[in-house]
């Protein structure tokens, strides 16, 4: 199993240290979007998931 | 008189990122290990932060000068496995007649699983913590709430939050709050799990934007903008405001109390598990411990001896009552150390 997979699979059980700042950043952006632009939680969480997917893809390389 | 011959000590270097009262307890325990083991000496190198520890470990691996033992997170372990620099702990404990299958099974399954990579156990749980609520019992009492009861569901928590948010001096501004929110992934992951969701699916694709993800975020948003019973904070603001009596309920790591105790606490403090929703699942945090390959099996065995000692029921129980990290073994909860501690301080029942 590749290291990126080991890293991210562990997120469901424990939060891997390296992915934490990334996920935190995306969640902060989501909350910021809600606070400033009054986007919905649905839109905010979609944005966070999209950015997290991009982050994972970058980590795979 | 014949002079007693001491065996030559095997020196084991241990890099970690613990400081303050946590580092003090670790040093105390290592001194005890060294005193009770004639043939091994554990030498610690404290590193200022986990980030610095990660960088220093990576540099040491590139220079082929890694320590014997280090405190690590799962993502680091994954990289080190790929680099081929870790000893499989299975290979060490399988050849140790003093470490049995029962010993292994005594470790909580969640810890065994998260330290097992592709069927091999490369790390052992070391300092593990969970999220917990700290609350101001005096503030509960002042607002007609039972100070010995903490809300157990999201709905109940929101209800309490509204009651505890007040303008006490009539100037039209809120000066007492139910809670504050430090937006972080740990809190969100817990809420997501409690709503029945997951961060990623089995193929590694993010699914945090499921309906459960929306529900988790909506829960926070409703408290912030609909109820106006919570406010956003950064860094240690949340803990500081709790200590100052501005906020009644504060979510932190179970270890936060060890840091809070460094200052006087001017109110009756309570601890409680997180309120739950559709499930009561929550993520465990904290670091693990690994043994790096040294090419010297004697040193690797000595490193394992320390890990075995530190995670044995007696030591993990002591570590837990001194730091509020979780004991890593089930049997530790039945030990005199923890039972006496809980009898003396029953308020810790909620988080140990």
Interface residues (C-beta under 8 A of the other chain):
Chain A: X1 X2 X3 X4 X5 X6 X7 X8 X9 X10 X11 X12 X13 X14 X15 X16 X17 X18 X19 X20 X23 X24 X27 X28 X30 X31 X34 X35 X41 X42 X44 X45 X46 X48 X49 X52 X53 X56
Chain B: X50 X54 X73 X74 X75 X76 X77 X78 X79 X81 X82 X110 X113 X114 X117 X118 X183 X184 X185 X186 X188 X189 X198 X199 X200 X204 X205 X206 X207 X208 X209 X213 X214 X217 X218 X220 X221 X224 X225 X232 X283 X284 X285
